[in-house]
């Protein structure tokens, strides 16, 4: 459900390209991983706690791997029954 995007940081003179996620989109799916901070006197910004996202990603990969292994076993069983 999360979109990975390329972006340039505002004010970054090097104009180097970064890869990340959009905090507002993450907040819809994983609200605990997003925090607000005071950007300046007029506006607040949102940021993603990327370090805290790692365990969530590892768990998702583990769940996906279990699904893959289950499907592989089902395919093998079906191929034997032909």
HTML snippet that shows the backbone in 3Dmol.js (N, CA, C, O; Angstrom):
<script src="https://3Dmol.org/build/3Dmol-min.js"></script>
<div id="view" style="width:600px;height:400px;position:relative"></div>
<script>
const pdb = `
ATOM      1  N   UNK A   1       0.804  -1.202   0.000  1.00  0.00           N
ATOM      2  CA  UNK A   1       0.000   0.000   0.000  1.00  0.00           C
ATOM      3  C   UNK A   1       0.848   1.267   0.000  1.00  0.00           C
ATOM      4  O   UNK A   1       0.326   2.366  -0.189  1.00  0.00           O
ATOM      5  N   UNK A   2       2.149   1.119   0.211  1.00  0.00           N
ATOM      6  CA  UNK A   2       3.025   2.297   0.254  1.00  0.00           C
ATOM      7  C   UNK A   2       3.730   2.475  -1.078  1.00  0.00           C
ATOM      8  O   UNK A   2       4.192   1.518  -1.699  1.00  0.00           O
ATOM      9  N   UNK A   3       3.797   3.702  -1.485  1.00  0.00           N
ATOM     10  CA  UNK A   3       4.439   4.065  -2.742  1.00  0.00           C
ATOM     11  C   UNK A   3       5.860   4.558  -2.463  1.00  0.00           C
ATOM     12  O   UNK A   3       6.055   5.401  -1.589  1.00  0.00           O
ATOM     13  N   UNK A   4       6.838   4.053  -3.182  1.00  0.00           N
ATOM     14  CA  UNK A   4       8.220   4.521  -3.083  1.00  0.00           C
ATOM     15  C   UNK A   4       8.414   5.583  -4.151  1.00  0.00           C
ATOM     16  O   UNK A   4       8.055   5.379  -5.311  1.00  0.00           O
ATOM     17  N   UNK A   5       8.992   6.734  -3.756  1.00  0.00           N
ATOM     18  CA  UNK A   5       9.139   7.858  -4.676  1.00  0.00           C
ATOM     19  C   UNK A   5      10.575   8.368  -4.684  1.00  0.00           C
ATOM     20  O   UNK A   5      11.315   8.215  -3.712  1.00  0.00           O
ATOM     21  N   UNK A   6      10.947   8.974  -5.796  1.00  0.00           N
ATOM     22  CA  UNK A   6      12.211   9.707  -5.907  1.00  0.00           C
ATOM     23  C   UNK A   6      11.902  11.174  -5.656  1.00  0.00           C
ATOM     24  O   UNK A   6      10.867  11.672  -6.099  1.00  0.00           O
ATOM     25  N   UNK A   7      12.793  11.876  -4.945  1.00  0.00           N
ATOM     26  CA  UNK A   7      12.545  13.288  -4.674  1.00  0.00           C
ATOM     27  C   UNK A   7      13.846  14.042  -4.446  1.00  0.00           C
ATOM     28  O   UNK A   7      14.886  13.443  -4.171  1.00  0.00           O
ATOM     29  N   UNK A   8      13.775  15.339  -4.560  1.00  0.00           N
ATOM     30  CA  UNK A   8      14.871  16.234  -4.207  1.00  0.00           C
ATOM     31  C   UNK A   8      14.452  16.985  -2.951  1.00  0.00           C
ATOM     32  O   UNK A   8      13.309  17.431  -2.849  1.00  0.00           O
ATOM     33  N   UNK A   9      15.350  17.129  -2.010  1.00  0.00           N
ATOM     34  CA  UNK A   9      15.040  17.869  -0.785  1.00  0.00           C
ATOM     35  C   UNK A   9      15.028  19.361  -1.076  1.00  0.00           C
ATOM     36  O   UNK A   9      15.889  19.880  -1.785  1.00  0.00           O
ATOM     37  N   UNK A  10      14.037  20.037  -0.517  1.00  0.00           N
ATOM     38  CA  UNK A  10      13.956  21.492  -0.665  1.00  0.00           C
ATOM     39  C   UNK A  10      15.184  22.108  -0.002  1.00  0.00           C
ATOM     40  O   UNK A  10      15.513  21.777   1.137  1.00  0.00           O
ATOM     41  N   UNK A  11      15.850  22.992  -0.709  1.00  0.00           N
ATOM     42  CA  UNK A  11      17.025  23.664  -0.168  1.00  0.00           C
ATOM     43  C   UNK A  11      18.317  22.889  -0.295  1.00  0.00           C
ATOM     44  O   UNK A  11      19.362  23.373   0.138  1.00  0.00           O
ATOM     45  N   UNK A  12      18.282  21.704  -0.873  1.00  0.00           N
ATOM     46  CA  UNK A  12      19.480  20.890  -1.053  1.00  0.00           C
ATOM     47  C   UNK A  12      20.221  21.400  -2.280  1.00  0.00           C
ATOM     48  O   UNK A  12      19.784  21.179  -3.410  1.00  0.00           O
ATOM     49  N   UNK A  13      21.340  22.080  -2.062  1.00  0.00           N
ATOM     50  CA  UNK A  13      22.077  22.691  -3.176  1.00  0.00           C
ATOM     51  C   UNK A  13      22.717  21.648  -4.084  1.00  0.00           C
ATOM     52  O   UNK A  13      23.008  21.939  -5.244  1.00  0.00           O
ATOM     53  N   UNK A  14      22.940  20.436  -3.576  1.00  0.00           N
ATOM     54  CA  UNK A  14      23.567  19.405  -4.402  1.00  0.00           C
ATOM     55  C   UNK A  14      22.588  18.834  -5.428  1.00  0.00           C
ATOM     56  O   UNK A  14      22.999  18.199  -6.399  1.00  0.00           O
ATOM     57  N   UNK A  15      21.288  19.063  -5.207  1.00  0.00           N
ATOM     58  CA  UNK A  15      20.242  18.530  -6.086  1.00  0.00           C
ATOM     59  C   UNK A  15      20.307  17.015  -6.228  1.00  0.00           C
ATOM     60  O   UNK A  15      19.885  16.461  -7.243  1.00  0.00           O
ATOM     61  N   UNK A  16      20.841  16.346  -5.201  1.00  0.00           N
ATOM     62  CA  UNK A  16      20.920  14.883  -5.275  1.00  0.00           C
ATOM     63  C   UNK A  16      19.533  14.273  -5.099  1.00  0.00           C
ATOM     64  O   UNK A  16      18.692  14.785  -4.361  1.00  0.00           O
ATOM     65  N   UNK A  17      19.326  13.174  -5.793  1.00  0.00           N
ATOM     66  CA  UNK A  17      18.044  12.487  -5.780  1.00  0.00           C
ATOM     67  C   UNK A  17      17.980  11.555  -4.582  1.00  0.00           C
ATOM     68  O   UNK A  17      18.938  10.835  -4.298  1.00  0.00           O
ATOM     69  N   UNK A  18      16.854  11.566  -3.879  1.00  0.00           N
ATOM     70  CA  UNK A  18      16.635  10.694  -2.728  1.00  0.00           C
ATOM     71  C   UNK A  18      15.483   9.753  -3.040  1.00  0.00           C
ATOM     72  O   UNK A  18      14.663  10.020  -3.919  1.00  0.00           O
ATOM     73  N   UNK A  19      15.434   8.664  -2.318  1.00  0.00           N
ATOM     74  CA  UNK A  19      14.342   7.697  -2.468  1.00  0.00           C
ATOM     75  C   UNK A  19      13.680   7.565  -1.098  1.00  0.00           C
ATOM     76  O   UNK A  19      14.358   7.445  -0.077  1.00  0.00           O
ATOM     77  N   UNK A  20      12.363   7.589  -1.091  1.00  0.00           N
ATOM     78  CA  UNK A  20      11.665   7.482   0.188  1.00  0.00           C
ATOM     79  C   UNK A  20      10.189   7.248  -0.006  1.00  0.00           C
ATOM     80  O   UNK A  20       9.737   6.808  -1.063  1.00  0.00           O
ATOM     81  N   UNK A  21       9.444   7.555   1.048  1.00  0.00           N
ATOM     82  CA  UNK A  21       7.995   7.419   1.047  1.00  0.00           C
ATOM     83  C   UNK A  21       7.397   8.753   1.470  1.00  0.00           C
ATOM     84  O   UNK A  21       8.093   9.599   2.032  1.00  0.00           O
ATOM     85  N   UNK A  22       6.122   8.940   1.203  1.00  0.00           N
ATOM     86  CA  UNK A  22       5.448  10.185   1.555  1.00  0.00           C
ATOM     87  C   UNK A  22       4.775   9.991   2.910  1.00  0.00           C
ATOM     88  O   UNK A  22       3.964   9.084   3.097  1.00  0.00           O
ATOM     89  N   UNK A  23       5.130  10.864   3.850  1.00  0.00           N
ATOM     90  CA  UNK A  23       4.662  10.728   5.231  1.00  0.00           C
ATOM     91  C   UNK A  23       3.138  10.652   5.319  1.00  0.00           C
ATOM     92  O   UNK A  23       2.607   9.850   6.088  1.00  0.00           O
ATOM     93  N   UNK A  24       2.441  11.462   4.555  1.00  0.00           N
ATOM     94  CA  UNK A  24       0.976  11.463   4.618  1.00  0.00           C
ATOM     95  C   UNK A  24       0.396  10.119   4.174  1.00  0.00           C
ATOM     96  O   UNK A  24      -0.630   9.687   4.699  1.00  0.00           O
ATOM     97  N   UNK A  25       1.041   9.458   3.216  1.00  0.00           N
ATOM     98  CA  UNK A  25       0.589   8.146   2.761  1.00  0.00           C
ATOM     99  C   UNK A  25       0.902   7.075   3.801  1.00  0.00           C
ATOM    100  O   UNK A  25       0.090   6.183   4.044  1.00  0.00           O
ATOM    101  N   UNK A  26       2.076   7.166   4.410  1.00  0.00           N
ATOM    102  CA  UNK A  26       2.451   6.223   5.463  1.00  0.00           C
ATOM    103  C   UNK A  26       1.497   6.367   6.644  1.00  0.00           C
ATOM    104  O   UNK A  26       1.091   5.376   7.251  1.00  0.00           O
ATOM    105  N   UNK A  27       1.146   7.600   6.962  1.00  0.00           N
ATOM    106  CA  UNK A  27       0.273   7.877   8.104  1.00  0.00           C
ATOM    107  C   UNK A  27      -1.087   7.185   7.973  1.00  0.00           C
ATOM    108  O   UNK A  27      -1.687   6.801   8.977  1.00  0.00           O
ATOM    109  N   UNK A  28      -1.569   7.026   6.748  1.00  0.00           N
ATOM    110  CA  UNK A  28      -2.849   6.350   6.520  1.00  0.00           C
ATOM    111  C   UNK A  28      -2.773   4.861   6.846  1.00  0.00           C
ATOM    112  O   UNK A  28      -3.762   4.260   7.265  1.00  0.00           O
ATOM    113  N   UNK A  29      -1.592   4.268   6.651  1.00  0.00           N
ATOM    114  CA  UNK A  29      -1.426   2.823   6.825  1.00  0.00           C
ATOM    115  C   UNK A  29      -0.768   2.486   8.169  1.00  0.00           C
ATOM    116  O   UNK A  29      -1.187   1.558   8.861  1.00  0.00           O
ATOM    117  N   UNK A  30       0.258   3.247   8.522  1.00  0.00           N
ATOM    118  CA  UNK A  30       1.035   2.994   9.743  1.00  0.00           C
ATOM    119  C   UNK A  30       1.213   4.307  10.515  1.00  0.00           C
ATOM    120  O   UNK A  30       2.310   4.864  10.523  1.00  0.00           O
ATOM    121  N   UNK A  31       0.177   4.800  11.150  1.00  0.00           N
ATOM    122  CA  UNK A  31       0.231   6.127  11.778  1.00  0.00           C
ATOM    123  C   UNK A  31       1.298   6.269  12.859  1.00  0.00           C
ATOM    124  O   UNK A  31       1.795   7.373  13.084  1.00  0.00           O
ATOM    125  N   UNK A  32       1.658   5.183  13.531  1.00  0.00           N
ATOM    126  CA  UNK A  32       2.669   5.261  14.591  1.00  0.00           C
ATOM    127  C   UNK A  32       4.064   5.581  14.049  1.00  0.00           C
ATOM    128  O   UNK A  32       4.953   5.962  14.810  1.00  0.00           O
ATOM    129  N   UNK A  33       4.254   5.429  12.748  1.00  0.00           N
ATOM    130  CA  UNK A  33       5.574   5.671  12.155  1.00  0.00           C
ATOM    131  C   UNK A  33       5.753   7.101  11.659  1.00  0.00           C
ATOM    132  O   UNK A  33       6.784   7.427  11.070  1.00  0.00           O
ATOM    133  N   UNK A  34       4.761   7.958  11.892  1.00  0.00           N
ATOM    134  CA  UNK A  34       4.822   9.337  11.400  1.00  0.00           C
ATOM    135  C   UNK A  34       4.754  10.284  12.587  1.00  0.00           C
ATOM    136  O   UNK A  34       3.969  10.094  13.516  1.00  0.00           O
ATOM    137  N   UNK A  35       5.597  11.311  12.532  1.00  0.00           N
ATOM    138  CA  UNK A  35       5.555  12.328  13.585  1.00  0.00           C
ATOM    139  C   UNK A  35       5.495  13.708  12.951  1.00  0.00           C
ATOM    140  O   UNK A  35       5.905  13.896  11.805  1.00  0.00           O
ATOM    141  N   UNK A  36       4.986  14.661  13.699  1.00  0.00           N
ATOM    142  CA  UNK A  36       4.928  16.061  13.270  1.00  0.00           C
ATOM    143  C   UNK A  36       6.091  16.807  13.914  1.00  0.00           C
ATOM    144  O   UNK A  36       6.474  16.514  15.047  1.00  0.00           O
ATOM    145  N   UNK A  37       6.641  17.755  13.200  1.00  0.00           N
ATOM    146  CA  UNK A  37       7.669  18.617  13.792  1.00  0.00           C
ATOM    147  C   UNK A  37       7.495  20.037  13.285  1.00  0.00           C
ATOM    148  O   UNK A  37       6.946  20.265  12.207  1.00  0.00           O
ATOM    149  N   UNK A  38       7.964  20.976  14.070  1.00  0.00           N
ATOM    150  CA  UNK A  38       7.847  22.392  13.716  1.00  0.00           C
ATOM    151  C   UNK A  38       8.941  22.730  12.705  1.00  0.00           C
ATOM    152  O   UNK A  38      10.125  22.740  13.041  1.00  0.00           O
ATOM    153  N   UNK A  39       8.542  23.004  11.479  1.00  0.00           N
ATOM    154  CA  UNK A  39       9.477  23.307  10.398  1.00  0.00           C
ATOM    155  C   UNK A  39      10.000  24.732  10.532  1.00  0.00           C
ATOM    156  O   UNK A  39      11.203  24.972  10.432  1.00  0.00           O
ATOM    157  N   UNK A  40       9.100  25.662  10.755  1.00  0.00           N
ATOM    158  CA  UNK A  40       9.454  27.056  11.025  1.00  0.00           C
ATOM    159  C   UNK A  40       8.305  27.673  11.818  1.00  0.00           C
ATOM    160  O   UNK A  40       7.415  26.953  12.268  1.00  0.00           O
ATOM    161  N   UNK A  41       8.310  28.985  11.996  1.00  0.00           N
ATOM    162  CA  UNK A  41       7.264  29.620  12.803  1.00  0.00           C
ATOM    163  C   UNK A  41       5.878  29.508  12.181  1.00  0.00           C
ATOM    164  O   UNK A  41       4.879  29.599  12.894  1.00  0.00           O
ATOM    165  N   UNK A  42       5.798  29.314  10.882  1.00  0.00           N
ATOM    166  CA  UNK A  42       4.502  29.289  10.206  1.00  0.00           C
ATOM    167  C   UNK A  42       3.963  27.899   9.908  1.00  0.00           C
ATOM    168  O   UNK A  42       2.751  27.723   9.784  1.00  0.00           O
ATOM    169  N   UNK A  43       4.836  26.911   9.790  1.00  0.00           N
ATOM    170  CA  UNK A  43       4.325  25.608   9.357  1.00  0.00           C
ATOM    171  C   UNK A  43       4.979  24.431  10.064  1.00  0.00           C
ATOM    172  O   UNK A  43       6.124  24.484  10.512  1.00  0.00           O
ATOM    173  N   UNK A  44       4.196  23.372  10.139  1.00  0.00           N
ATOM    174  CA  UNK A  44       4.671  22.096  10.651  1.00  0.00           C
ATOM    175  C   UNK A  44       4.858  21.143   9.475  1.00  0.00           C
ATOM    176  O   UNK A  44       4.239  21.306   8.423  1.00  0.00           O
ATOM    177  N   UNK A  45       5.706  20.164   9.664  1.00  0.00           N
ATOM    178  CA  UNK A  45       5.932  19.136   8.644  1.00  0.00           C
ATOM    179  C   UNK A  45       5.749  17.771   9.273  1.00  0.00           C
ATOM    180  O   UNK A  45       5.695  17.643  10.496  1.00  0.00           O
ATOM    181  N   UNK A  46       5.654  16.766   8.447  1.00  0.00           N
ATOM    182  CA  UNK A  46       5.554  15.384   8.897  1.00  0.00           C
ATOM    183  C   UNK A  46       6.829  14.656   8.487  1.00  0.00           C
ATOM    184  O   UNK A  46       7.414  14.938   7.441  1.00  0.00           O
ATOM    185  N   UNK A  47       7.244  13.721   9.321  1.00  0.00           N
ATOM    186  CA  UNK A  47       8.406  12.915   8.967  1.00  0.00           C
ATOM    187  C   UNK A  47       8.121  11.452   9.313  1.00  0.00           C
ATOM    188  O   UNK A  47       7.337  11.145  10.210  1.00  0.00           O
ATOM    189  N   UNK A  48       8.773  10.579   8.583  1.00  0.00           N
ATOM    190  CA  UNK A  48       8.618   9.142   8.786  1.00  0.00           C
ATOM    191  C   UNK A  48       9.798   8.649   9.616  1.00  0.00           C
ATOM    192  O   UNK A  48      10.952   8.967   9.329  1.00  0.00           O
ATOM    193  N   UNK A  49       9.493   7.872  10.642  1.00  0.00           N
ATOM    194  CA  UNK A  49      10.528   7.261  11.470  1.00  0.00           C
ATOM    195  C   UNK A  49      11.035   6.021  10.726  1.00  0.00           C
ATOM    196  O   UNK A  49      10.589   4.903  10.983  1.00  0.00           O
ATOM    197  N   UNK A  50      11.970   6.239   9.804  1.00  0.00           N
ATOM    198  CA  UNK A  50      12.414   5.156   8.919  1.00  0.00           C
ATOM    199  C   UNK A  50      13.029   3.992   9.701  1.00  0.00           C
ATOM    200  O   UNK A  50      12.839   2.834   9.329  1.00  0.00           O
ATOM    201  N   UNK A  51      13.753   4.282  10.764  1.00  0.00           N
ATOM    202  CA  UNK A  51      14.341   3.212  11.569  1.00  0.00           C
ATOM    203  C   UNK A  51      13.283   2.318  12.179  1.00  0.00           C
ATOM    204  O   UNK A  51      13.466   1.105  12.281  1.00  0.00           O
ATOM    205  N   UNK A  52      12.175   2.918  12.584  1.00  0.00           N
ATOM    206  CA  UNK A  52      11.080   2.143  13.155  1.00  0.00           C
ATOM    207  C   UNK A  52      10.315   1.369  12.087  1.00  0.00           C
ATOM    208  O   UNK A  52       9.580   0.434  12.406  1.00  0.00           O
ATOM    209  N   UNK A  53      10.481   1.747  10.839  1.00  0.00           N
ATOM    210  CA  UNK A  53       9.790   1.057   9.757  1.00  0.00           C
ATOM    211  C   UNK A  53      10.452  -0.297   9.459  1.00  0.00           C
ATOM    212  O   UNK A  53       9.788  -1.208   8.965  1.00  0.00           O
ATOM    213  N   UNK A  54      11.731  -0.434   9.750  1.00  0.00           N
ATOM    214  CA  UNK A  54      12.454  -1.663   9.429  1.00  0.00           C
ATOM    215  C   UNK A  54      11.826  -2.926  10.017  1.00  0.00           C
ATOM    216  O   UNK A  54      11.636  -3.890   9.275  1.00  0.00           O
ATOM    217  N   UNK A  55      11.494  -2.972  11.302  1.00  0.00           N
ATOM    218  CA  UNK A  55      10.877  -4.193  11.820  1.00  0.00           C
ATOM    219  C   UNK A  55       9.552  -4.523  11.123  1.00  0.00           C
ATOM    220  O   UNK A  55       9.234  -5.694  10.918  1.00  0.00           O
ATOM    221  N   UNK A  56       8.787  -3.501  10.764  1.00  0.00           N
ATOM    222  CA  UNK A  56       7.528  -3.715  10.047  1.00  0.00           C
ATOM    223  C   UNK A  56       7.802  -4.343   8.693  1.00  0.00           C
ATOM    224  O   UNK A  56       7.089  -5.257   8.279  1.00  0.00           O
ATOM    225  N   UNK A  57       8.828  -3.864   7.995  1.00  0.00           N
ATOM    226  CA  UNK A  57       9.177  -4.412   6.690  1.00  0.00           C
ATOM    227  C   UNK A  57       9.697  -5.843   6.795  1.00  0.00           C
ATOM    228  O   UNK A  57       9.364  -6.690   5.967  1.00  0.00           O
ATOM    229  N   UNK A  58      10.513  -6.109   7.815  1.00  0.00           N
ATOM    230  CA  UNK A  58      11.033  -7.464   8.014  1.00  0.00           C
ATOM    231  C   UNK A  58       9.882  -8.431   8.254  1.00  0.00           C
ATOM    232  O   UNK A  58       9.861  -9.524   7.689  1.00  0.00           O
ATOM    233  N   UNK A  59       8.919  -8.033   9.092  1.00  0.00           N
ATOM    234  CA  UNK A  59       7.761  -8.891   9.364  1.00  0.00           C
ATOM    235  C   UNK A  59       6.962  -9.146   8.090  1.00  0.00           C
ATOM    236  O   UNK A  59       6.517 -10.268   7.850  1.00  0.00           O
ATOM    237  N   UNK A  60       6.779  -8.116   7.278  1.00  0.00           N
ATOM    238  CA  UNK A  60       6.037  -8.282   6.022  1.00  0.00           C
ATOM    239  C   UNK A  60       6.768  -9.248   5.086  1.00  0.00           C
ATOM    240  O   UNK A  60       6.131 -10.064   4.420  1.00  0.00           O
ATOM    241  N   UNK A  61       8.087  -9.159   5.032  1.00  0.00           N
ATOM    242  CA  UNK A  61       8.876 -10.067   4.188  1.00  0.00           C
ATOM    243  C   UNK A  61       8.751 -11.496   4.699  1.00  0.00           C
ATOM    244  O   UNK A  61       8.616 -12.429   3.908  1.00  0.00           O
ATOM    245  N   UNK A  62       8.794 -11.675   6.025  1.00  0.00           N
ATOM    246  CA  UNK A  62       8.647 -13.014   6.594  1.00  0.00           C
ATOM    247  C   UNK A  62       7.282 -13.610   6.259  1.00  0.00           C
ATOM    248  O   UNK A  62       7.184 -14.783   5.900  1.00  0.00           O
ATOM    249  N   UNK A  63       6.231 -12.798   6.376  1.00  0.00           N
ATOM    250  CA  UNK A  63       4.884 -13.276   6.047  1.00  0.00           C
ATOM    251  C   UNK A  63       4.774 -13.621   4.563  1.00  0.00           C
ATOM    252  O   UNK A  63       4.157 -14.619   4.190  1.00  0.00           O
ATOM    253  N   UNK A  64       5.377 -12.788   3.731  1.00  0.00           N
ATOM    254  CA  UNK A  64       5.346 -13.039   2.296  1.00  0.00           C
ATOM    255  C   UNK A  64       6.112 -14.323   1.962  1.00  0.00           C
ATOM    256  O   UNK A  64       5.673 -15.106   1.120  1.00  0.00           O
ATOM    257  N   UNK A  65       7.250 -14.538   2.618  1.00  0.00           N
ATOM    258  CA  UNK A  65       8.040 -15.748   2.377  1.00  0.00           C
ATOM    259  C   UNK A  65       7.256 -16.994   2.768  1.00  0.00           C
ATOM    260  O   UNK A  65       7.310 -18.007   2.070  1.00  0.00           O
ATOM    261  N   UNK A  66       6.531 -16.926   3.875  1.00  0.00           N
ATOM    262  CA  UNK A  66       5.708 -18.062   4.299  1.00  0.00           C
ATOM    263  C   UNK A  66       4.640 -18.359   3.246  1.00  0.00           C
ATOM    264  O   UNK A  66       4.367 -19.522   2.950  1.00  0.00           O
ATOM    265  N   UNK A  67       4.044 -17.327   2.689  1.00  0.00           N
ATOM    266  CA  UNK A  67       3.033 -17.510   1.638  1.00  0.00           C
ATOM    267  C   UNK A  67       3.661 -18.148   0.403  1.00  0.00           C
ATOM    268  O   UNK A  67       3.073 -19.049  -0.194  1.00  0.00           O
ATOM    269  N   UNK A  68       4.838 -17.693   0.020  1.00  0.00           N
ATOM    270  CA  UNK A  68       5.532 -18.243  -1.147  1.00  0.00           C
ATOM    271  C   UNK A  68       5.811 -19.731  -0.937  1.00  0.00           C
ATOM    272  O   UNK A  68       5.572 -20.546  -1.828  1.00  0.00           O
ATOM    273  N   UNK A  69       6.317 -20.078   0.249  1.00  0.00           N
ATOM    274  CA  UNK A  69       6.641 -21.479   0.530  1.00  0.00           C
ATOM    275  C   UNK A  69       5.387 -22.348   0.522  1.00  0.00           C
ATOM    276  O   UNK A  69       5.417 -23.480   0.038  1.00  0.00           O
ATOM    277  N   UNK A  70       4.292 -21.824   1.053  1.00  0.00           N
ATOM    278  CA  UNK A  70       3.034 -22.570   1.037  1.00  0.00           C
ATOM    279  C   UNK A  70       2.555 -22.784  -0.397  1.00  0.00           C
ATOM    280  O   UNK A  70       2.111 -23.879  -0.746  1.00  0.00           O
ATOM    281  N   UNK A  71       2.642 -21.757  -1.222  1.00  0.00           N
ATOM    282  CA  UNK A  71       2.215 -21.880  -2.617  1.00  0.00           C
ATOM    283  C   UNK A  71       3.120 -22.829  -3.393  1.00  0.00           C
ATOM    284  O   UNK A  71       2.640 -23.589  -4.234  1.00  0.00           O
ATOM    285  N   UNK A  72       4.420 -22.796  -3.122  1.00  0.00           N
ATOM    286  CA  UNK A  72       5.332 -23.724  -3.784  1.00  0.00           C
ATOM    287  C   UNK A  72       4.986 -25.168  -3.431  1.00  0.00           C
ATOM    288  O   UNK A  72       5.016 -26.047  -4.292  1.00  0.00           O
ATOM    289  N   UNK A  73       4.661 -25.407  -2.169  1.00  0.00           N
ATOM    290  CA  UNK A  73       4.298 -26.757  -1.744  1.00  0.00           C
ATOM    291  C   UNK A  73       3.011 -27.208  -2.437  1.00  0.00           C
ATOM    292  O   UNK A  73       2.894 -28.361  -2.851  1.00  0.00           O
ATOM    293  N   UNK A  74       2.055 -26.299  -2.559  1.00  0.00           N
ATOM    294  CA  UNK A  74       0.795 -26.638  -3.237  1.00  0.00           C
ATOM    295  C   UNK A  74       1.033 -26.942  -4.716  1.00  0.00           C
ATOM    296  O   UNK A  74       0.432 -27.864  -5.268  1.00  0.00           O
ATOM    297  N   UNK A  75       1.901 -26.173  -5.350  1.00  0.00           N
ATOM    298  CA  UNK A  75       2.206 -26.403  -6.769  1.00  0.00           C
ATOM    299  C   UNK A  75       2.874 -27.770  -6.938  1.00  0.00           C
ATOM    300  O   UNK A  75       2.514 -28.530  -7.837  1.00  0.00           O
ATOM    301  N   UNK A  76       3.842 -28.081  -6.077  1.00  0.00           N
ATOM    302  CA  UNK A  76       4.507 -29.388  -6.161  1.00  0.00           C
ATOM    303  C   UNK A  76       3.497 -30.527  -6.013  1.00  0.00           C
ATOM    304  O   UNK A  76       3.541 -31.511  -6.752  1.00  0.00           O
ATOM    305  N   UNK A  77       2.592 -30.379  -5.053  1.00  0.00           N
ATOM    306  CA  UNK A  77       1.569 -31.407  -4.824  1.00  0.00           C
ATOM    307  C   UNK A  77       0.676 -31.566  -6.044  1.00  0.00           C
ATOM    308  O   UNK A  77       0.365 -32.688  -6.444  1.00  0.00           O
ATOM    309  N   UNK A  78       0.260 -30.450  -6.639  1.00  0.00           N
ATOM    310  CA  UNK A  78      -0.581 -30.498  -7.831  1.00  0.00           C
ATOM    311  C   UNK A  78       0.155 -31.122  -9.007  1.00  0.00           C
ATOM    312  O   UNK A  78      -0.438 -31.874  -9.779  1.00  0.00           O
ATOM    313  N   UNK A  79       1.445 -30.818  -9.152  1.00  0.00           N
ATOM    314  CA  UNK A  79       2.229 -31.377 -10.256  1.00  0.00           C
ATOM    315  C   UNK A  79       2.409 -32.897 -10.090  1.00  0.00           C
ATOM    316  O   UNK A  79       2.448 -33.628 -11.080  1.00  0.00           O
ATOM    317  N   UNK A  80       2.519 -33.366  -8.849  1.00  0.00           N
ATOM    318  CA  UNK A  80       2.644 -34.821  -8.621  1.00  0.00           C
ATOM    319  C   UNK A  80       1.353 -35.547  -8.966  1.00  0.00           C
ATOM    320  O   UNK A  80       1.385 -36.702  -9.389  1.00  0.00           O
ATOM    321  N   UNK A  81       0.231 -34.886  -8.792  1.00  0.00           N
ATOM    322  CA  UNK A  81      -1.078 -35.524  -9.028  1.00  0.00           C
ATOM    323  C   UNK A  81      -1.469 -35.539 -10.498  1.00  0.00           C
ATOM    324  O   UNK A  81      -2.551 -36.032 -10.819  1.00  0.00           O
ATOM    325  N   UNK A  82      -0.673 -35.042 -11.378  1.00  0.00           N
ATOM    326  CA  UNK A  82      -1.017 -35.022 -12.806  1.00  0.00           C
ATOM    327  C   UNK A  82      -0.944 -36.396 -13.406  1.00  0.00           C
ATOM    328  O   UNK A  82      -1.202 -36.564 -14.598  1.00  0.00           O
TER     329      UNK A  82
END
`;
const viewer = $3Dmol.createViewer("view");
viewer.addModel(pdb, "pdb");
viewer.setStyle({}, {cartoon: {color: "spectrum"}});
viewer.zoomTo();
viewer.render();
</script>
